[in-house]
Amino acid sequence: MHPSIHATTNPDKPAVILAETGETLTFKQLDEASNRVAQFFRSRGLKAEDVVGFMVENTPAYYALTWGAQRSGLRYVCLSTRLTADEADYILQNSGSRMLVMSASLAPLAAQLSTEIERYALGGEIAGYGSWEEAIAEMPATPIADERAGVDMLYSSGTTGRPKGVRVPLPEDPSIAQTNPLILLAMGLYRIGPDSVYLSPAPLYHAAPLRWSMTVQKIGGTIVMMKKFDPEGVLAAIEKYNITCGQYVPTHFIRMLKLPDEVRSKYDLSTLDCAIHAAAPCPIPVKQAMIDWWGPIIEEYYAGSEGNGMTFIGSKDWLAHKGSVGKAVMGVIHIMGEDGETELPPRTEGTIFFESENTFEYHGDQEKTSSSRNSRGWSTLGDVGYVDEEGYLYLTDRKSFMIISGGVNIYPQEIENHLVTHPRVQDVAVIGGPHDEMGEEVIAVVQPVDMADAGDDLRDTLTAYAREKLSGVKIPRRIDFLAELPRHDTGKLYKRLLRDQYWKKAAG
């Protein structure tokens, strides 16, 4: 299964449609474009296992890049378009990227990058960057002679606050058209097939939109991509393009549920057969409301970019096990005690491990890679939860106080490390507090050098200071002050005490 096969059997079928404009790339056009991309990579000396970076906004051309890299045996790093220059430079350097393709609309950011690699602008001009369109225009639209399957290399933050690259081995089978477990799951559990029309409303630099939409194209379905999520825009796209399936995060559900009744009832959603959600725990009332609205087609999974395991739960089973993220469909779940070695009985909270043949490493961080394993080789993402007697998994905590806001993972320590360097800050703790729409919001609890400084002036100053170094999603939405943070004499911060105060207050 591969878009190149569908380019032969169904060349004029849309592989991707841009929802807002109707811009379309057929399977034949996608195949030819990705061949040109692969030919260009080879012409520049890029070979299997080499790394390229894409910092591109949602556009049909994104898939030409990823499929071009996939059929060249490359590792492709999809960078968030919301990163700061410092964050992007770190990822490019850490990953060993040899080439960067960047949206021309990001020219102001592009001018700040310091990484010295080959650079190209897509969709316009950037000073000092080559034209991507011109670079590939003269390339042959035929396959390279040494095609082999490549993989993505996506970055997620680690305990140090710096992003960590999730590196998995290239497939042993070099065939670009090989079947993988995600294809089997998509076709079996989610009823996705060649006739599916899949709505992708999220940025492609996230793991789920990228991997799932490319899987749908492998199967031969059509992707309808949104430039950016818009709640009514989703409903309009479902009606206009006869969407059969799509993937969302809980924040998407919340925003759609908050639309006026007349808007929600305005669109014909009868073609929907499957709505997948993941990325963050979904509040039980929100999921119940979506099932009431769209019917029992809401499907959930729990997994990580690391690919070490996966659970699944459909609407029928969820209604009988509300709050669960399902049973394992990839790997075997083990709930382990604090030592990572003692297996716990049902309904006992512990760290979630998966026993799996799939392997991964955190690029350039052997310590973090090792810490994710136990002596039996089972691996964990650091999440906490329990299983019931039937094997259904329930999540009860997050990875080391990671904040999930609108489906985006935000690690506090990077924010803390920056804010604490401000001369008017003595100490700082960043936590996730409850937010009705986003799930969580970033809260900075600051201990000023002088408590007399606590007030709006310091809040404004620290917000501006954060913007100098951090991307928008990491900027604290709320800054509170304490005369002293709860630290042990050893220096350990009792962050849970702070976090619990906000959540208990919200619950009360």
C-alpha positions as CSV (number, residue, x, y, z in Angstrom):
1,M,0.0,0.0,0.0
2,H,1.4,3.4,-1.1
3,P,0.2,6.5,-2.9
4,S,2.4,5.5,-5.8
5,I,0.2,2.4,-6.3
6,H,-3.0,4.5,-6.3
7,A,-1.4,6.9,-8.7
8,T,-1.4,4.0,-11.2
9,T,-4.8,2.5,-10.4
10,N,-6.7,5.7,-9.7
11,P,-4.6,8.7,-10.9
12,D,-7.2,11.4,-10.9
13,K,-8.6,10.7,-7.4
14,P,-7.8,13.5,-4.9
15,A,-5.1,12.5,-2.4
16,V,-5.5,15.7,-0.5
17,I,-7.8,18.7,-0.6
18,L,-7.3,22.0,1.2
19,A,-10.7,22.5,2.9
20,E,-10.7,26.3,2.9
21,T,-9.9,26.7,-0.8
22,G,-10.6,23.4,-2.5
23,E,-7.0,23.2,-3.8
24,T,-6.4,19.6,-4.8
25,L,-3.5,17.3,-5.3
26,T,-4.4,14.0,-7.1
27,F,-2.7,10.8,-6.4
28,K,-0.8,11.1,-9.8
29,Q,0.2,14.6,-8.9
30,L,1.3,13.6,-5.5
31,D,3.3,10.7,-6.8
32,E,5.1,12.9,-9.4
33,A,5.7,15.6,-6.9
34,S,7.2,13.2,-4.3
35,N,9.3,11.6,-7.0
36,R,10.8,15.1,-7.8
37,V,11.4,15.7,-4.1
38,A,13.2,12.3,-3.8
39,Q,15.2,13.0,-6.9
40,F,16.3,16.3,-5.5
41,F,17.3,14.8,-2.2
42,R,19.5,12.3,-4.0
43,S,21.0,15.1,-6.3
44,R,22.1,16.9,-3.1
45,G,23.8,13.8,-1.8
46,L,21.2,12.8,0.8
47,K,21.0,9.1,1.3
48,A,19.1,6.6,3.5
49,E,19.3,7.5,7.3
50,D,20.1,11.1,6.6
51,V,17.9,13.8,8.2
52,V,15.9,16.6,6.7
53,G,13.7,19.2,8.4
54,F,10.4,20.6,7.3
55,M,9.0,23.8,9.0
56,V,5.9,24.2,6.9
57,E,2.4,25.4,7.4
58,N,-0.5,23.1,6.4
59,T,-0.5,22.9,2.6
60,P,-1.0,20.1,0.1
61,A,2.7,20.4,-0.7
62,Y,3.5,19.1,2.8
63,Y,2.7,15.6,1.6
64,A,5.0,15.9,-1.4
65,L,7.8,16.6,1.1
66,T,7.0,13.8,3.5
67,W,6.4,11.2,0.9
68,G,9.5,12.3,-1.0
69,A,11.5,11.7,2.2
70,Q,9.7,8.5,2.9
71,R,10.6,6.9,-0.4
72,S,14.2,8.1,-0.1
73,G,14.9,6.3,3.2
74,L,15.3,9.6,5.0
75,R,14.4,10.6,8.6
76,Y,12.2,13.6,8.3
77,V,11.8,16.1,11.2
78,C,8.6,18.0,11.2
79,L,9.1,21.2,13.2
80,S,6.3,23.2,14.7
81,T,5.8,26.5,13.0
82,R,5.2,28.1,16.4
83,L,8.7,27.5,17.7
84,T,11.1,30.3,18.5
85,A,14.4,30.5,16.6
86,D,16.3,29.2,19.6
87,E,14.0,26.1,19.8
88,A,14.1,25.5,16.1
89,D,17.9,25.8,16.0
90,Y,18.2,23.3,18.8
91,I,16.1,20.7,17.0
92,L,17.9,21.2,13.7
93,Q,21.3,20.8,15.3
94,N,20.3,18.0,17.7
95,S,18.7,16.0,14.9
96,G,21.6,16.4,12.5
97,S,19.3,17.8,9.8
98,R,21.2,18.4,6.6
99,M,18.5,20.4,4.8
100,L,15.6,22.7,5.9
101,V,12.5,23.5,3.9
102,M,10.5,26.4,5.4
103,S,7.3,28.2,4.6
104,A,8.0,31.7,3.1
105,S,5.3,33.0,5.5
106,L,7.8,32.3,8.3
107,A,10.4,34.7,6.8
108,P,10.8,36.8,10.0
109,L,11.6,33.6,12.0
110,A,13.8,32.3,9.2
111,A,16.0,35.3,9.4
112,Q,16.8,34.5,13.0
113,L,17.9,30.9,12.5
114,S,21.6,30.4,13.0
115,T,22.0,26.7,12.0
116,E,24.2,26.5,8.9
117,I,22.5,24.0,6.6
118,E,21.1,24.0,3.1
119,R,17.8,26.0,3.2
120,Y,14.9,26.4,0.9
121,A,11.7,28.6,1.0
122,L,8.4,27.1,-0.1
123,G,5.6,29.3,-1.3
124,G,7.5,32.5,-1.8
125,E,10.9,34.1,-1.0
126,I,13.1,34.3,2.0
127,A,16.3,36.2,1.9
128,G,19.2,33.8,1.7
129,Y,17.1,30.8,1.0
130,G,16.8,29.0,-2.3
131,S,13.5,28.6,-4.0
132,W,12.1,25.1,-3.3
133,E,9.8,25.2,-6.4
134,E,12.7,26.1,-8.6
135,A,14.9,23.5,-7.0
136,I,12.6,20.6,-7.8
137,A,11.1,21.9,-11.1
138,E,13.7,20.3,-13.3
139,M,13.9,17.0,-11.4
140,P,12.5,13.8,-13.1
141,A,9.0,12.8,-12.0
142,T,10.1,9.2,-12.0
143,P,11.2,7.1,-8.9
144,I,14.8,7.2,-7.8
145,A,16.7,4.0,-8.5
146,D,17.3,3.1,-4.8
147,E,14.0,3.6,-3.1
148,R,13.6,2.4,0.4
149,A,11.2,3.2,3.3
150,G,12.1,6.1,5.5
151,V,10.5,7.3,8.8
152,D,9.6,10.4,10.7
153,M,11.7,11.6,13.6
154,L,9.4,13.7,15.7
155,Y,10.4,15.7,18.8
156,S,8.7,15.8,22.2
157,S,10.0,17.6,25.2
158,G,11.9,15.7,27.9
159,T,12.5,16.1,31.6
160,T,15.2,18.7,31.0
161,G,12.7,20.9,29.1
162,R,14.6,20.6,25.9
163,P,12.9,18.7,23.0
164,K,13.8,15.0,22.6
165,G,13.8,13.3,19.2
166,V,12.0,10.0,19.1
167,R,14.2,7.8,16.9
168,V,12.9,4.5,15.7
169,P,14.8,2.1,13.4
170,L,14.2,2.2,9.7
171,P,12.0,-0.7,8.7
172,E,13.9,-3.9,8.0
173,D,11.8,-4.4,4.9
174,P,13.0,-1.6,2.5
175,S,9.8,-1.7,0.5
176,I,8.1,1.7,0.5
177,A,4.7,0.0,0.1
178,Q,4.9,-2.3,3.1
179,T,2.0,-2.8,5.5
180,N,2.4,-1.6,9.1
181,P,0.4,-2.1,12.3
182,L,-1.2,1.4,12.0
183,I,-2.7,0.4,8.6
184,L,-4.2,-2.7,10.0
185,L,-5.7,-0.8,13.0
186,A,-7.1,1.9,10.7
187,M,-8.8,-0.5,8.5
188,G,-9.9,-2.9,11.2
189,L,-10.9,-0.7,14.2
190,Y,-11.6,2.6,12.5
191,R,-13.3,1.3,9.3
192,I,-11.0,3.4,7.1
193,G,-10.7,2.2,3.5
194,P,-10.1,3.4,-0.1
195,D,-13.4,5.2,-0.1
196,S,-12.8,7.1,3.1
197,V,-12.6,10.9,3.2
198,Y,-10.6,11.9,6.2
199,L,-10.7,15.3,7.8
200,S,-7.4,16.5,9.3
201,P,-8.0,19.8,11.2
202,A,-4.6,19.9,13.1
203,P,-1.1,20.9,12.1
204,L,0.9,18.2,10.3
205,Y,3.9,18.7,12.5
206,H,2.1,16.8,15.3
207,A,2.5,13.0,15.3
208,A,-1.1,12.0,15.0
209,P,-2.2,14.2,12.1
210,L,0.9,13.3,10.2
211,R,1.0,9.6,10.7
212,W,-2.8,9.0,10.4
213,S,-3.3,11.1,7.3
214,M,-0.3,9.4,5.6
215,T,-1.8,6.1,6.5
216,V,-5.1,7.0,5.0
217,Q,-3.3,7.9,1.8
218,K,-1.4,4.6,1.9
219,I,-4.8,2.9,2.0
220,G,-6.1,5.1,-0.9
221,G,-8.4,7.4,0.9
222,T,-8.7,11.2,0.5
223,I,-7.4,13.7,3.0
224,V,-9.3,17.0,3.6
225,M,-6.8,19.2,5.3
226,M,-7.6,22.4,7.2
227,K,-5.2,25.3,7.3
228,K,-6.1,25.6,10.9
229,F,-8.9,24.4,13.2
230,D,-12.2,26.3,13.2
231,P,-15.2,24.8,15.0
232,E,-17.8,25.8,12.4
233,G,-15.3,25.2,9.6
234,V,-15.1,21.5,10.7
235,L,-18.9,21.1,10.4
236,A,-18.9,22.9,7.0
237,A,-16.1,20.7,5.7
238,I,-17.9,17.6,6.8
239,E,-21.0,18.6,4.8
240,K,-19.1,20.0,1.8
241,Y,-16.7,17.1,1.3
242,N,-18.8,14.2,2.6
243,I,-16.3,13.5,5.4
244,T,-16.5,9.9,6.7
245,C,-13.9,10.1,9.4
246,G,-11.4,12.4,11.1
247,Q,-9.3,12.9,14.2
248,Y,-9.6,15.5,16.9
249,V,-8.4,16.5,20.4
250,P,-10.8,17.2,23.3
251,T,-10.4,20.9,22.9
252,H,-11.8,20.6,19.3
253,F,-14.8,18.8,20.8
254,I,-15.3,21.5,23.4
255,R,-15.2,24.3,20.9
256,M,-17.7,22.6,18.6
257,L,-20.0,21.9,21.5
258,K,-19.9,25.6,22.5
259,L,-21.3,26.6,19.1
260,P,-24.9,28.0,19.2
261,D,-27.5,25.3,18.7
262,E,-28.6,26.8,15.4
263,V,-25.0,26.5,14.0
264,R,-24.6,22.9,15.3
265,S,-27.9,21.8,13.7
266,K,-27.2,23.7,10.4
267,Y,-24.9,21.2,8.8
268,D,-25.6,17.7,7.4
269,L,-23.2,15.3,9.3
270,S,-24.8,12.1,8.1
271,T,-21.7,10.9,6.2
272,L,-19.7,10.6,9.4
273,D,-18.8,7.0,10.3
274,C,-15.8,7.5,12.7
275,A,-14.4,10.4,14.8
276,I,-11.1,9.5,16.4
277,H,-9.7,11.4,19.4
278,A,-6.5,11.2,21.4
279,A,-3.6,13.5,22.6
280,A,-5.2,14.4,26.0
281,P,-7.7,12.9,28.4
282,C,-11.2,13.9,27.4
283,P,-13.5,15.0,30.2
284,I,-16.4,12.5,30.6
285,P,-19.2,15.1,30.1
286,V,-17.5,16.3,26.9
287,K,-17.2,12.8,25.4
288,Q,-20.8,12.0,26.5
289,A,-22.1,15.1,24.8
290,M,-20.2,14.3,21.5
291,I,-21.7,10.8,21.5
292,D,-25.1,12.3,22.1
293,W,-24.5,14.6,19.1
294,W,-22.6,12.6,16.6
295,G,-23.8,9.2,17.7
296,P,-21.7,6.1,18.9
297,I,-18.9,6.7,16.4
298,I,-16.5,8.4,18.8
299,E,-13.4,6.3,19.0
300,E,-10.5,6.9,21.3
301,Y,-6.9,5.6,21.6
302,Y,-4.0,6.2,23.9
303,A,-0.4,6.1,22.6
304,G,2.7,8.2,22.3
305,S,5.1,9.3,19.5
306,E,7.4,6.5,20.7
307,G,5.1,3.9,19.3
308,N,5.7,1.5,22.2
309,G,2.1,0.5,22.7
310,M,-1.5,1.6,22.0
311,T,-5.0,1.1,23.5
312,F,-8.4,1.5,21.9
313,I,-11.9,2.0,23.0
314,G,-15.1,2.5,21.0
315,S,-18.2,4.3,22.1
316,K,-20.1,1.2,23.1
317,D,-17.3,0.0,25.4
318,W,-16.7,3.5,26.7
319,L,-20.3,4.0,27.8
320,A,-19.8,0.9,29.9
321,H,-16.4,2.0,31.1
322,K,-16.6,5.8,31.3
323,G,-13.3,7.4,31.6
324,S,-11.3,4.5,30.2
325,V,-8.9,4.8,27.3
326,G,-9.5,1.2,26.4
327,K,-7.7,-2.1,26.1
328,A,-4.3,-2.7,24.5
329,V,-4.3,-3.3,20.8
330,M,-0.5,-2.9,20.4
331,G,1.8,-4.3,23.2
332,V,0.8,-5.6,26.6
333,I,0.0,-3.2,29.5
334,H,1.7,-3.6,32.8
335,I,1.1,-1.3,35.8
336,M,4.3,-1.1,37.8
337,G,5.2,0.2,41.3
338,E,7.6,3.1,41.9
339,D,10.6,0.8,41.3
340,G,9.4,0.0,37.8
341,E,9.9,-3.7,38.6
342,T,6.9,-4.7,40.8
343,E,3.7,-5.4,38.9
344,L,0.6,-4.1,40.7
345,P,-2.9,-5.7,40.9
346,P,-6.0,-4.3,39.2
347,R,-7.3,-0.9,40.3
348,T,-4.0,-0.1,41.8
349,E,-2.4,3.1,40.5
350,G,1.1,2.9,39.1
351,T,3.3,3.7,36.2
352,I,2.1,2.5,32.8
353,F,4.5,0.2,31.0
354,F,4.1,-1.5,27.6
355,E,5.6,-4.9,26.8
356,S,6.3,-4.6,23.1
357,E,8.6,-5.6,20.2
358,N,8.6,-2.0,19.0
359,T,11.8,-0.2,20.0
360,F,12.7,3.5,20.2
361,E,15.4,5.8,21.6
362,Y,15.6,9.4,22.5
363,H,18.1,10.8,20.1
364,G,21.3,11.8,21.8
365,D,20.0,11.1,25.3
366,Q,21.0,7.6,26.5
367,E,20.1,8.5,30.1
368,K,16.5,9.3,29.2
369,T,16.3,6.3,26.9
370,S,17.5,4.0,29.7
371,S,15.2,5.6,32.3
372,S,12.2,4.7,30.1
373,R,12.9,1.0,30.4
374,N,12.8,-1.5,33.2
375,S,14.9,-4.6,33.6
376,R,12.6,-6.7,31.5
377,G,12.8,-4.2,28.6
378,W,9.3,-2.9,29.0
379,S,9.0,0.8,28.3
380,T,7.0,3.7,29.7
381,L,6.0,7.2,28.7
382,G,5.9,8.2,32.3
383,D,2.1,8.2,32.6
384,V,0.3,7.0,35.6
385,G,-2.9,5.0,35.7
386,Y,-4.5,1.6,36.5
387,V,-6.3,-1.2,34.8
388,D,-9.6,-2.8,35.9
389,E,-10.3,-6.5,36.1
390,E,-11.3,-6.6,32.5
391,G,-8.0,-5.0,31.3
392,Y,-9.4,-1.5,30.6
393,L,-6.8,1.2,31.2
394,Y,-7.6,4.5,33.1
395,L,-5.2,7.4,33.1
396,T,-4.9,9.2,36.5
397,D,-1.9,11.5,36.0
398,R,0.4,13.1,33.4
399,K,4.0,12.6,32.5
400,S,6.0,14.4,35.3
401,F,3.5,17.2,35.6
402,M,3.5,17.8,31.8
403,I,0.8,20.3,30.8
404,I,-1.5,19.4,28.0
405,S,-3.3,22.5,26.7
406,G,-5.5,22.0,23.6
407,G,-3.8,18.7,22.8
408,V,-0.3,20.3,22.9
409,N,2.3,18.9,25.3
410,I,4.0,21.6,27.3
411,Y,6.8,20.8,29.7
412,P,7.1,23.2,32.7
413,Q,10.9,23.1,33.3
414,E,11.9,25.0,30.1
415,I,9.6,27.8,31.2
416,E,10.8,27.7,34.7
417,N,14.4,27.7,33.6
418,H,13.9,30.9,31.7
419,L,11.7,32.8,34.1
420,V,14.0,32.2,37.1
421,T,16.8,34.0,35.3
422,H,14.9,37.3,35.6
423,P,16.5,39.5,38.2
424,R,13.3,40.2,40.0
425,V,12.5,36.4,40.4
426,Q,13.7,34.4,43.3
427,D,12.0,31.1,42.5
428,V,9.3,29.9,40.2
429,A,7.1,26.8,39.6
430,V,5.1,26.3,36.4
431,I,2.0,24.0,36.6
432,G,-1.0,23.2,34.6
433,G,-4.2,24.6,36.0
434,P,-7.8,23.7,34.9
435,H,-9.2,25.5,31.9
436,D,-12.8,24.9,30.6
437,E,-11.8,25.0,26.9
438,M,-8.1,24.1,26.6
439,G,-8.2,21.4,29.3
440,E,-5.2,23.0,31.1
441,E,-3.6,26.4,31.1
442,V,0.0,27.3,31.9
443,I,0.3,28.9,35.4
444,A,3.5,30.4,36.7
445,V,3.7,30.6,40.5
446,V,6.5,33.1,41.2
447,Q,8.4,33.9,44.4
448,P,9.7,37.5,43.8
449,V,13.0,38.7,45.2
450,D,10.9,41.4,46.9
451,M,7.3,40.5,47.7
452,A,6.5,44.2,47.5
453,D,7.0,43.7,43.7
454,A,4.1,41.3,43.4
455,G,1.5,42.8,41.2
456,D,0.5,43.6,37.6
457,D,3.7,45.4,36.8
458,L,5.8,42.4,37.5
459,R,3.2,40.2,35.7
460,D,3.5,42.3,32.6
461,T,7.3,42.3,32.8
462,L,7.6,38.5,33.1
463,T,5.1,37.9,30.3
464,A,7.2,40.1,28.0
465,Y,10.3,38.4,29.3
466,A,8.8,35.0,28.5
467,R,8.0,36.0,24.9
468,E,11.7,36.8,24.3
469,K,12.6,33.1,24.5
470,L,9.5,30.9,24.5
471,S,6.9,30.1,21.8
472,G,3.4,31.2,22.3
473,V,1.9,28.0,23.7
474,K,4.5,28.2,26.6
475,I,3.7,31.7,27.7
476,P,2.0,31.6,31.1
477,R,-1.7,32.5,30.9
478,R,-1.7,33.3,34.6
479,I,1.0,34.5,36.9
480,D,0.5,34.3,40.7
481,F,2.8,35.2,43.5
482,L,3.9,33.4,46.7
483,A,6.2,34.6,49.4
484,E,7.9,31.2,49.4
485,L,7.4,28.1,47.3
486,P,7.0,24.7,49.0
487,R,10.5,23.2,48.7
488,H,12.2,20.5,50.8
489,D,15.6,21.3,52.4
490,T,17.1,19.2,49.7
491,G,15.8,21.6,47.1
492,K,13.0,19.4,45.8
493,L,9.9,21.3,44.9
494,Y,6.6,19.9,46.0
495,K,4.9,20.9,42.8
496,R,2.0,18.6,43.4
497,L,1.0,20.7,46.4
498,L,0.7,23.8,44.2
499,R,-1.1,22.0,41.4
500,D,-3.6,20.3,43.7
501,Q,-4.6,23.7,45.2
502,Y,-5.8,24.9,41.8
503,W,-7.6,21.7,40.8
504,K,-9.3,21.4,44.2
505,K,-10.4,25.0,44.1
506,A,-11.9,24.4,40.6
507,A,-13.6,21.2,41.7
508,G,-15.0,23.0,44.8
